[in-house]
Amino acid sequence: MELFNYFRSSASYRVRIGLALKGLRFDYKPVHLVRNEQTAEAFAAVSVARLVPLLKDEESLIHQSLAILEYLDETHPTPALLPADPLGRARVRALALDIACEIHPLNNLRVLRYLTQSMGVSEDDKDRWYRHWVESGLETVERQLAAQPSTFCHGEAPGLADCILVPQIFNAQRFECRTEHVPHVMRVFANLLFSCADGRGVGAAHAGWRGLAAGVLENTLAALCEATSTPPAEIHAWLGACIGPAAFEVGDEVRQAFGAAASGFFQPGVVAGKWWADLAGLARWRLQQSGVRHISGGGWCTHSEPSRFFSFRRDRVTGRHAAAVWRR
Ligand SMILES: N[C@@H](CCC(=O)N[C@@H](CS)C(=O)NCC(=O)O)C(=O)O
């Protein structure tokens, strides 16, 4: 199977989740929406809608994410995306459509472009429009999840509605929509996130303050997200050992390299013009700024834990540290 899709397209992401739940392999055919590849000749030749996702199964082409998901469910029934009973199926489809028909079409790329480019709506008003439909649309989903609470949208296994919910919440977070008013939605989302962190790829980055300021983490994150079609909010980051904030004395050039917004990570040193820098805090902050939500580690100080780590600054003797990340 081939899936024509774009990593940031939520309709594509629905199908990728469905394929992952069913353990189906597919060839990833990228269609870059921001570069308008959806309207370019190569894609238009196979796509009636000029939209992603588009699934090619042998010689057959299927568009519309919900139609694709139901097709996959019928051709690969286990695990099922829809419940066995008619009422359950109706509830799951209604939840899916409450997002796919009532929220998403109001906010997708061509609608937003029409607002700004054809109707002269400002960027701020466009964002307000976006947030309005997401925040109000999610209330409908919230009422249903509150009335019949379960681990996932419907019952104890993820299904069709969950495939639709996850990308919508990532979009909500990306556009800084309110989500406190939909606690059941966010509870289900958290359960799903945990299940979707499937180890499709790993990345490792090493940097001192210069590399950190120059964007080593952001570049690694971007490469990992692109390679695995994973949004930053779904990435789990762990910070290894580094010199801690009570030991890392730096000059003003370090504080300046991170800019005024990072001034909270620098405390005045004993000597004028020197600062105590919180390197792990800066790394955590830079990852958060890039949309990473799951960050752990960062508590080990190489300088103050001699039984564990060497520290050239402490002992004037060099050594080696290693950290490993792998896929199982
Ligand atoms: N209802 C369609 C929506 C498809 C859709 O709007 N896809 C977006 C990406 S999420 C797209 O291709 N947008 C390109 C554009 O708006 O020009 C589905 O569920 O597949």
The ligand as an SDF file (V2000), in Angstrom:
LIG
                    3D

 20 19  0  0  0  0  0  0  0  0999 V2000
  -12.2650   15.3420    4.5960 N   0  0  0  0  0  0  0  0  0  0  0  0
  -10.9680   15.0880    4.0410 C   0  0  0  0  0  0  0  0  0  0  0  0
  -10.0930   16.2720    4.3150 C   0  0  0  0  0  0  0  0  0  0  0  0
   -8.8550   16.2450    3.4920 C   0  0  0  0  0  0  0  0  0  0  0  0
   -8.0790   17.5240    3.6700 C   0  0  0  0  0  0  0  0  0  0  0  0
   -8.6410   18.6300    3.7860 O   0  0  0  0  0  0  0  0  0  0  0  0
   -6.7680   17.3990    3.7100 N   0  0  0  0  0  0  0  0  0  0  0  0
   -5.9440   18.5440    3.9030 C   0  0  0  0  0  0  0  0  0  0  0  0
   -4.7990   18.2330    4.8400 C   0  0  0  0  0  0  0  0  0  0  0  0
   -5.3500   17.8820    6.4690 S   0  0  0  0  0  0  0  0  0  0  0  0
   -5.3660   18.9850    2.5940 C   0  0  0  0  0  0  0  0  0  0  0  0
   -5.0040   18.1880    1.7490 O   0  0  0  0  0  0  0  0  0  0  0  0
   -5.2790   20.2950    2.4160 N   0  0  0  0  0  0  0  0  0  0  0  0
   -4.7240   20.8820    1.2640 C   0  0  0  0  0  0  0  0  0  0  0  0
   -5.4090   22.1660    0.9630 C   0  0  0  0  0  0  0  0  0  0  0  0
   -6.2340   22.6100    1.7610 O   0  0  0  0  0  0  0  0  0  0  0  0
   -5.0790   22.7290   -0.0850 O   0  0  0  0  0  0  0  0  0  0  0  0
  -10.3850   13.8110    4.6780 C   0  0  0  0  0  0  0  0  0  0  0  0
  -10.7850   13.4800    5.7940 O   0  0  0  0  0  0  0  0  0  0  0  0
   -9.5490   13.1560    4.0500 O   0  0  0  0  0  0  0  0  0  0  0  0
  1  2  1  0
  2  3  1  0
  2 18  1  0
  3  4  1  0
  4  5  1  0
  5  6  2  0
  5  7  1  0
  7  8  1  0
  8  9  1  0
  8 11  1  0
  9 10  1  0
 11 12  2  0
 11 13  1  0
 13 14  1  0
 14 15  1  0
 15 16  2  0
 15 17  1  0
 18 19  2  0
 18 20  1  0
M  END
$$$$
